[in-house]
C-alpha cells in the first residue's frame, strides 16, 4: 500500500527546517530529493569498493566493474532497451543531447537538411540543434503550441518534408507539465517522413525524458524512438550522471563524441581503433558512484510502483490547482488535458522572484524565473513564472502550507 508518511521517512532532508519552518520542497522539477538507499549505495562504494572500473584485475576493481555493469543492466530493463550496449552513461540530459547532436550531425546532416523541435523545449534541446544547423547550414523548424500549452500536431504534415532528418521533443514539459502524446507523435512522424523519401527512410526521433522519468516508466521499444535521454538527479538519483538510450544501429555508426581512456580497442602512434558501444562513448573514468546510485534509485521507485506515484501526484495536482485558482489575480500557464504535477503561475504584476523569495521565508522551496524555456514565455509574452513541482513524497498538508504562505506573500507584496 502507498503510505506517503512512511515514504517520507526514507528521505532524510524532508525532516529538516528552513528559516524555522518545516521544509516544503516543491522544486522537484529542478532536482528531486534522494532516498536513504541511494545515499547508502554511494557511501558503500566510497567506504568499501572505491576503485576504477574496466582496468584492473584486483578484487576491488573486479567488484566495482561488475556492480557498474549491473547498474547499466538495471537501466536497460527499466527502459526496456533491447540490450545493455544501447545504454550510455553521460553527465546528464544536456550532455546526452549534445552527444547525439555532435555524432548525428557528423553522420547524417548536410546543407539544406531539416531538424524539427517544439516551442516548449528546454534550452538544452534547442541550443545544440541551433548550433548544428548554423554549422551545417541546415534548417531548424518548430512545432507551435496553443494557449493551453499543447502541441499543435495538426501542423506536422506541413512541417515534415523529404529533408527532415531528425525530430527532437520533450516527453513532459518542465514548465507547463504537459504530457505529450509521444507514441502517437512518433508514429505520425515515421509515416509522414518515410512517405516523402525515395529510400523510405524515416526521420530519427529524440525524446527528452528528463521530466518524464520521475513520473512514468518509458518503454523505448514500444515508443520506437531512436534516442531517449534523461538525468539521474531528477529520478531521485545522484547529480552528474545521466543516460542516453540509442538504438544499436545508430550507435554502431556514430563516431566517438570524446576520445581517450576507455574508448579504444588499440592505439598506435599512427592510428586508433575504437571500442564498440557503450565504451566508445564513455571516455575517461566515469561517474561510477553516480551509475550505482542511479540504479539504486530506479529499484527504489520501482518498488513503490509508478501507478501509485501517478495516482498520488495527480491528486496533489488537482488539490493544489483548485486552491490556486481561487486566488484573485493568479494565472496558471499550462492547462493541457494531459498534465503531470507541475504548476507554473503568476500573480498580477508581482515579480516571480519576489514571491519565491518570500515563500522561502516560510520554508517553501519553489522555482522562480524562465526555467530555461525562454521561447515558451515569449509565446505567452511574460518573462517567467513561479513553478511548483510535486513528487510522490509531497503531501496535501504541504500544499496547504504552501497556499497559506503564498497568500501571506501576496498580501505583503501588494
VEXPADO-419540 format. One record per residue (C-alpha): residue in three letters; chain; x, y, z. Coordinates in steps of 0.1 Angstrom, whole numbers, plus 5000, padded with zeros to 4 digits. Layout:
// residues N
> ALA A X Y Z;
...
END
This chain:
// residues 414
> UNK A 5000 5000 5000;
> UNK A 5011 5036 4992;
> UNK A 5018 5054 5025;
> UNK A 5033 5088 5019;
> UNK A 5042 5093 5056;
> UNK A 5062 5061 5056;
> UNK A 5078 5070 5023;
> UNK A 5089 5104 5037;
> UNK A 5110 5087 5064;
> UNK A 5132 5074 5035;
> UNK A 5143 5110 5027;
> UNK A 5164 5125 5054;
> UNK A 5163 5160 5040;
> UNK A 5125 5162 5044;
> UNK A 5128 5163 5082;
> UNK A 5148 5195 5082;
> UNK A 5136 5230 5088;
> UNK A 5142 5262 5067;
> UNK A 5140 5296 5084;
> UNK A 5125 5279 5114;
> UNK A 5097 5263 5094;
> UNK A 5093 5227 5082;
> UNK A 5108 5223 5047;
> UNK A 5081 5222 5020;
> UNK A 5101 5211 4989;
> UNK A 5082 5220 4957;
> UNK A 5112 5223 4934;
> UNK A 5113 5187 4922;
> UNK A 5113 5198 4886;
> UNK A 5148 5212 4892;
> UNK A 5161 5182 4911;
> UNK A 5145 5155 4932;
> UNK A 5155 5146 4968;
> UNK A 5174 5113 4975;
> UNK A 5162 5084 4995;
> UNK A 5185 5068 5021;
> UNK A 5191 5037 4999;
> UNK A 5207 5060 4972;
> UNK A 5228 5078 4999;
> UNK A 5238 5044 5013;
> UNK A 5248 5030 4979;
> UNK A 5271 5059 4973;
> UNK A 5286 5058 5008;
> UNK A 5291 5020 5005;
> UNK A 5311 5025 4972;
> UNK A 5334 5050 4988;
> UNK A 5337 5032 5021;
> UNK A 5343 4996 5008;
> UNK A 5347 4994 4970;
> UNK A 5364 5026 4958;
> UNK A 5384 5016 4927;
> UNK A 5384 5022 4890;
> UNK A 5364 5001 4866;
> UNK A 5374 4980 4835;
> UNK A 5411 4985 4842;
> UNK A 5421 4962 4870;
> UNK A 5424 4925 4878;
> UNK A 5425 4931 4915;
> UNK A 5394 4924 4937;
> UNK A 5382 4959 4942;
> UNK A 5383 4967 4905;
> UNK A 5365 4935 4896;
> UNK A 5338 4940 4922;
> UNK A 5330 4976 4912;
> UNK A 5332 4968 4874;
> UNK A 5305 4941 4880;
> UNK A 5284 4965 4901;
> UNK A 5287 4993 4875;
> UNK A 5277 4970 4846;
> UNK A 5248 4956 4866;
> UNK A 5236 4992 4871;
> UNK A 5237 4995 4833;
> UNK A 5215 4964 4830;
> UNK A 5191 4978 4856;
> UNK A 5186 5009 4835;
> UNK A 5183 4987 4803;
> UNK A 5155 4967 4819;
> UNK A 5138 4999 4832;
> UNK A 5137 5014 4798;
> UNK A 5131 4981 4781;
> UNK A 5160 4985 4757;
> UNK A 5169 4955 4737;
> UNK A 5204 4953 4751;
> UNK A 5227 4968 4776;
> UNK A 5250 4982 4749;
> UNK A 5223 5007 4740;
> UNK A 5226 5024 4774;
> UNK A 5253 5051 4775;
> UNK A 5263 5068 4808;
> UNK A 5266 5106 4804;
> UNK A 5267 5136 4828;
> UNK A 5230 5142 4822;
> UNK A 5203 5151 4797;
> UNK A 5223 5180 4784;
> UNK A 5254 5160 4776;
> UNK A 5232 5132 4761;
> UNK A 5216 5157 4737;
> UNK A 5249 5173 4728;
> UNK A 5264 5138 4721;
> UNK A 5236 5130 4697;
> UNK A 5238 5164 4680;
> UNK A 5275 5161 4676;
> UNK A 5275 5125 4663;
> UNK A 5243 5126 4643;
> UNK A 5253 5159 4628;
> UNK A 5286 5145 4615;
> UNK A 5269 5114 4602;
> UNK A 5236 5125 4588;
> UNK A 5231 5163 4585;
> UNK A 5240 5182 4553;
> UNK A 5233 5216 4539;
> UNK A 5196 5221 4534;
> UNK A 5185 5193 4557;
> UNK A 5159 5200 4584;
> UNK A 5156 5194 4621;
> UNK A 5123 5199 4640;
> UNK A 5119 5208 4677;
> UNK A 5089 5223 4696;
> UNK A 5081 5256 4711;
> UNK A 5081 5242 4746;
> UNK A 5116 5228 4747;
> UNK A 5142 5233 4774;
> UNK A 5172 5253 4762;
> UNK A 5192 5220 4763;
> UNK A 5170 5207 4735;
> UNK A 5172 5239 4715;
> UNK A 5207 5253 4715;
> UNK A 5226 5222 4703;
> UNK A 5203 5220 4673;
> UNK A 5206 5257 4666;
> UNK A 5244 5254 4666;
> UNK A 5243 5223 4644;
> UNK A 5221 5239 4619;
> UNK A 5243 5270 4618;
> UNK A 5274 5248 4613;
> UNK A 5258 5226 4586;
> UNK A 5236 5253 4570;
> UNK A 5206 5232 4579;
> UNK A 5171 5244 4587;
> UNK A 5156 5244 4622;
> UNK A 5118 5243 4625;
> UNK A 5095 5241 4655;
> UNK A 5060 5227 4663;
> UNK A 5040 5255 4678;
> UNK A 5018 5254 4709;
> UNK A 4983 5266 4717;
> UNK A 4972 5287 4747;
> UNK A 4966 5256 4768;
> UNK A 5002 5246 4764;
> UNK A 4996 5217 4740;
> UNK A 5015 5210 4708;
> UNK A 4996 5219 4676;
> UNK A 5002 5185 4660;
> UNK A 4980 5193 4630;
> UNK A 5010 5213 4618;
> UNK A 5032 5183 4614;
> UNK A 5021 5175 4578;
> UNK A 5032 5210 4568;
> UNK A 5065 5209 4588;
> UNK A 5078 5175 4577;
> UNK A 5094 5172 4543;
> UNK A 5117 5148 4524;
> UNK A 5146 5168 4540;
> UNK A 5135 5162 4576;
> UNK A 5163 5142 4592;
> UNK A 5155 5144 4630;
> UNK A 5127 5155 4653;
> UNK A 5135 5162 4689;
> UNK A 5109 5169 4716;
> UNK A 5102 5167 4753;
> UNK A 5081 5139 4768;
> UNK A 5068 5162 4795;
> UNK A 5073 5200 4796;
> UNK A 5094 5211 4825;
> UNK A 5074 5244 4828;
> UNK A 5038 5235 4818;
> UNK A 5036 5199 4829;
> UNK A 5021 5190 4795;
> UNK A 5024 5153 4788;
> UNK A 5030 5150 4751;
> UNK A 5014 5121 4732;
> UNK A 5049 5108 4722;
> UNK A 5039 5074 4709;
> UNK A 5013 5089 4685;
> UNK A 5037 5116 4675;
> UNK A 5064 5091 4667;
> UNK A 5040 5070 4646;
> UNK A 5029 5101 4627;
> UNK A 5064 5114 4621;
> UNK A 5076 5080 4609;
> UNK A 5047 5077 4585;
> UNK A 5050 5112 4571;
> UNK A 5088 5112 4567;
> UNK A 5091 5078 4551;
> UNK A 5063 5085 4526;
> UNK A 5082 5116 4514;
> UNK A 5116 5100 4508;
> UNK A 5125 5078 4478;
> UNK A 5145 5055 4501;
> UNK A 5116 5053 4526;
> UNK A 5139 5061 4555;
> UNK A 5122 5076 4585;
> UNK A 5133 5107 4604;
> UNK A 5151 5099 4636;
> UNK A 5134 5107 4669;
> UNK A 5150 5120 4701;
> UNK A 5129 5123 4732;
> UNK A 5139 5145 4761;
> UNK A 5127 5124 4791;
> UNK A 5143 5145 4819;
> UNK A 5109 5155 4833;
> UNK A 5091 5123 4824;
> UNK A 5112 5096 4843;
> UNK A 5102 5107 4878;
> UNK A 5065 5102 4869;
> UNK A 5063 5073 4845;
> UNK A 5082 5043 4831;
> UNK A 5092 5047 4795;
> UNK A 5093 5017 4771;
> UNK A 5117 5027 4743;
> UNK A 5109 4996 4722;
> UNK A 5071 5003 4724;
> UNK A 5077 5040 4716;
> UNK A 5101 5031 4688;
> UNK A 5122 5062 4694;
> UNK A 5158 5063 4682;
> UNK A 5171 5082 4713;
> UNK A 5158 5087 4748;
> UNK A 5177 5109 4773;
> UNK A 5173 5117 4810;
> UNK A 5192 5129 4841;
> UNK A 5197 5108 4872;
> UNK A 5191 5136 4897;
> UNK A 5155 5141 4886;
> UNK A 5149 5104 4891;
> UNK A 5159 5106 4928;
> UNK A 5195 5096 4920;
> UNK A 5228 5115 4921;
> UNK A 5237 5146 4902;
> UNK A 5263 5144 4874;
> UNK A 5250 5112 4859;
> UNK A 5226 5107 4830;
> UNK A 5215 5083 4804;
> UNK A 5215 5082 4766;
> UNK A 5195 5053 4751;
> UNK A 5203 5049 4715;
> UNK A 5193 5023 4690;
> UNK A 5222 4999 4683;
> UNK A 5220 5007 4645;
> UNK A 5228 5044 4653;
> UNK A 5255 5037 4680;
> UNK A 5274 5014 4657;
> UNK A 5276 5042 4630;
> UNK A 5283 5071 4653;
> UNK A 5318 5084 4656;
> UNK A 5332 5089 4692;
> UNK A 5319 5120 4709;
> UNK A 5350 5123 4731;
> UNK A 5382 5103 4730;
> UNK A 5407 5089 4755;
> UNK A 5410 5062 4780;
> UNK A 5382 5036 4779;
> UNK A 5370 5044 4743;
> UNK A 5397 5025 4725;
> UNK A 5404 4990 4713;
> UNK A 5440 4995 4701;
> UNK A 5462 5026 4698;
> UNK A 5494 5031 4677;
> UNK A 5512 5063 4670;
> UNK A 5497 5062 4635;
> UNK A 5461 5051 4641;
> UNK A 5434 5043 4668;
> UNK A 5408 5016 4666;
> UNK A 5378 5023 4688;
> UNK A 5358 5000 4711;
> UNK A 5322 4991 4705;
> UNK A 5292 5008 4722;
> UNK A 5288 5016 4750;
> UNK A 5326 5020 4758;
> UNK A 5331 5041 4726;
> UNK A 5311 5069 4742;
> UNK A 5323 5068 4777;
> UNK A 5358 5084 4777;
> UNK A 5378 5086 4809;
> UNK A 5369 5075 4844;
> UNK A 5331 5077 4846;
> UNK A 5309 5088 4875;
> UNK A 5310 5053 4890;
> UNK A 5291 5061 4922;
> UNK A 5266 5080 4901;
> UNK A 5257 5050 4880;
> UNK A 5254 5028 4910;
> UNK A 5233 5054 4929;
> UNK A 5210 5058 4898;
> UNK A 5204 5020 4897;
> UNK A 5195 5021 4934;
> UNK A 5171 5050 4928;
> UNK A 5154 5031 4900;
> UNK A 5150 5000 4921;
> UNK A 5135 5022 4949;
> UNK A 5108 5038 4927;
> UNK A 5100 5005 4910;
> UNK A 5092 4991 4944;
> UNK A 5068 5020 4951;
> UNK A 5053 5015 4917;
> UNK A 5046 5041 4891;
> UNK A 5008 5035 4892;
> UNK A 5009 5046 4928;
> UNK A 5032 5075 4921;
> UNK A 5010 5088 4893;
> UNK A 4978 5085 4913;
> UNK A 4992 5104 4943;
> UNK A 5008 5131 4922;
> UNK A 4976 5136 4902;
> UNK A 4956 5141 4933;
> UNK A 4982 5166 4946;
> UNK A 4980 5184 4912;
> UNK A 4942 5187 4913;
> UNK A 4942 5197 4950;
> UNK A 4968 5225 4945;
> UNK A 4953 5237 4912;
> UNK A 4918 5241 4928;
> UNK A 4932 5262 4956;
> UNK A 4954 5283 4934;
> UNK A 4925 5291 4910;
> UNK A 4906 5306 4940;
> UNK A 4933 5333 4945;
> UNK A 4924 5366 4929;
> UNK A 4947 5377 4901;
> UNK A 4965 5344 4899;
> UNK A 4971 5329 4864;
> UNK A 4982 5294 4857;
> UNK A 5001 5288 4825;
> UNK A 4997 5253 4810;
> UNK A 4963 5237 4812;
> UNK A 4967 5207 4790;
> UNK A 4942 5179 4791;
> UNK A 4971 5155 4799;
> UNK A 4994 5170 4825;
> UNK A 5017 5160 4853;
> UNK A 5023 5176 4887;
> UNK A 5038 5209 4876;
> UNK A 5021 5243 4881;
> UNK A 5036 5275 4866;
> UNK A 5018 5307 4876;
> UNK A 5020 5344 4882;
> UNK A 5000 5367 4905;
> UNK A 4991 5400 4889;
> UNK A 5021 5422 4883;
> UNK A 5041 5408 4912;
> UNK A 5076 5396 4900;
> UNK A 5081 5358 4904;
> UNK A 5114 5363 4922;
> UNK A 5097 5384 4949;
> UNK A 5071 5357 4956;
> UNK A 5098 5330 4955;
> UNK A 5120 5349 4980;
> UNK A 5091 5354 5004;
> UNK A 5079 5318 5001;
> UNK A 5114 5307 5012;
> UNK A 5110 5327 5044;
> UNK A 5081 5304 5052;
> UNK A 5102 5273 5044;
> UNK A 5086 5267 5009;
> UNK A 5110 5260 4981;
> UNK A 5097 5268 4946;
> UNK A 5114 5278 4914;
> UNK A 5112 5314 4900;
> UNK A 5123 5326 4866;
> UNK A 5122 5314 4830;
> UNK A 5130 5278 4838;
> UNK A 5153 5275 4807;
> UNK A 5123 5279 4784;
> UNK A 5125 5315 4772;
> UNK A 5109 5309 4738;
> UNK A 5079 5294 4756;
> UNK A 5075 5326 4777;
> UNK A 5079 5347 4746;
> UNK A 5048 5330 4733;
> UNK A 5029 5339 4765;
> UNK A 5045 5374 4764;
> UNK A 5058 5371 4800;
> UNK A 5094 5370 4814;
> UNK A 5088 5339 4836;
> UNK A 5067 5323 4863;
> UNK A 5067 5308 4898;
> UNK A 5068 5270 4894;
> UNK A 5056 5245 4920;
> UNK A 5065 5209 4911;
> UNK A 5055 5179 4932;
> UNK A 5069 5144 4938;
> UNK A 5053 5113 4953;
> UNK A 5067 5122 4988;
> UNK A 5048 5155 4989;
> UNK A 5016 5158 5009;
> UNK A 4983 5176 5010;
> UNK A 4993 5192 5042;
> UNK A 5024 5207 5024;
> UNK A 5001 5221 4998;
> UNK A 4981 5238 5025;
> UNK A 5012 5253 5040;
> UNK A 5023 5265 5005;
> UNK A 4989 5281 4998;
> UNK A 4989 5298 5032;
> UNK A 5025 5311 5027;
> UNK A 5016 5322 4992;
> UNK A 4986 5342 5004;
> UNK A 5007 5359 5031;
> UNK A 5034 5367 5005;
> UNK A 5008 5382 4981;
> UNK A 4994 5404 5009;
> UNK A 5029 5417 5018;
> UNK A 5038 5424 4982;
> UNK A 5005 5441 4974;
END
